[in-house]
């Protein structure tokens, strides 16, 4: 390939590459702009919803605050507190409920007349019970019947518990029976500052979402965390509010079976932060819904049509790509023209000059007027031609000198070859002797290593025996301690049996006295005649019972005596066992001492064997190093012999080469040398 092709093909390749690269960069920038645009819209929508919720909760709190100081409200609470506020059917609470409905009816009617909807106003008792829901005629439905009771809402309504516990206003989103509700709660206090309860205004979260998604290109979907489903009975209809992936409940704008795996992934990601996905011409944005305690209770998915924005961005991408391609093509064309005039034409003249040099004409020169790299190349070629002319003249002289020197070198090389051959034979004999010595060291090292291994095995076995004796001593010590405990128990048993014997003696004394008393009673009964006959029978029974007790205590005393005798024998036997165990401990201690001495001796033996093995291995290593060195010397001698032979061959070749070089130089046309140069 010519230089023109080598220059213009990469140039056009670079033009195409830069065009594609520019197109890719533009597409990347456009995609980045699109992503930033969508994220900015998502952030704006999330802020819009957050601000709307904040404004609605602030408005609800402001409306609730209007009722905290109303005399009618405070009076109704005072009536309720005269009764039992923990009783859902308390009459005082019902009286307070009716008073609130009556006194606040004009306010509520005015609100509904102007706003077109009833004000959801709710009063609570400090015990966590509902006092009055004023947007209803009655409090709650029980068994499909509406009834007025102070129902307990403390378990499902944390806002009510918090506002009465903390005594501070609360606003935000809370899950209730009807789902997501925006609430504003304020505490109600008496004239003396005593907490009476709380008042609440509710705002519908679904209505707020419908206002924020009025455009057909934008839709809002609300999902609740499925763990809160027990707190929201109204959402427990899976047909109206489908459960999605066992983790979410669609509560606004969601149809059963309309959620894909992509949506589930987006929901999971949006639980903790804002997440964005783009599918064709629609963008899906998800972000968490947090209650008044800043806990994540659900996710809002916002979808919008971005086809117009995508079309504008695509048009911008094509326009920028076309402009960049045109610029690159213009720059490439101008570069090609400049290269052709300023580079290729002068290079062709240089090629012709180089061709003449190749033919052996060293007398020509090349003219140029360019002050650039081409001009520098021309001057360099002229100097090269002059230098070649001078060098070839010197080469002729050098070839003649080289021929004479090669003859003398050849004679010296032959003499060195004879000396090196004799040295190589001597080194070979020394290497054989040292190799035999190294083999002997190897056998000695193997035997020493075996001795060291046997010493280590004996040391391990001795240590194992010493450890076993230590374990035996520990176990015998434990047996001795257990035997001492048993001996102490036997002694205690002997003491207890003696105490029982003393008790039996007391029982015998009591039985003797009982018999004496029964005998005296029988005498008195016989002297009393018919009236004392029954008393005599009782006295006889008591005497018989005393005899029976004495008989039983005698048998018990006999058994106790046998127990005491057995305890005595066991005590003697245990003391004998203690002496034998102590003797075994002493023998084990002596054995342990002997084994410790054996361990020390074995350790010394093993260390000495290792030291001997190490020394022999060091000697073996040294001898191997000597053998290696001698072999290297032998190899060096052989290589020297071979090198000298090659030098002799090279010298012969150089002689032939010098003759050939002389013939080649004669082919060049050289400028005649000046008279001074010939000298």
Secondary structure, DSSP 8 states (H G I E B T S, - for coil): --HHHHHHHHHHHHHHHHHHHHHHHHHHHHHHHHHHHHHHHHHHHHHHHHHHHHHHHHHHHHHHHTTSS-HHHHHHHHHHHTS-TT-TT-HHHHHHHHHHHHHHHHHHHHHHHHHSS--EEEEEETTSBEEEETTSSSSEEETTEEE----B-TTT-HHHHHHHHH-S-EEEEEEETTEEEEEEEEEEE-TTS-EEEEEEEEEEHHHHHHHHT-STTEEEEEEEEGGGGGG-GGG--TTTS-EETTTEEEEES--TT---HHHHHHHHHHTTS-EEEEETTEEEEEEEEE-TTS-EEEEEEEEEE-HHHHHHHHHHHHHHHHHHHHHHHHHHHHHHHHHIIIIIHHHHHHHHHHHHHHTTB-S--------SHHHHHHHHHHHHHHHHHHHHHHHHHHHHHHHHHHHHHHHHHHHHHHHHHHHHHHHHHHHHHHHHHHHHHHHHHHHHHHHHHHHHHHHHHHHHHHHHHHHHHHHHHHHHHHHHHHHHHHHHHHHHHHHHHHHHHHHHHHHHHHHHHHHHHHHHHHHTGGGGHHHHHHHHHHHHHHHHHHHHHHHHHHHHHHHHHHHHHHHHHHHHHHHHHHHHHHHHHHHHHHHHHHHHHHHHHHHHHHHHHHHHHHHHHHHHHHHHHHHHHHHHHHHHHHHHHHHHHHHHHHHHHHHHHHHHHTTSB-----HHHH-
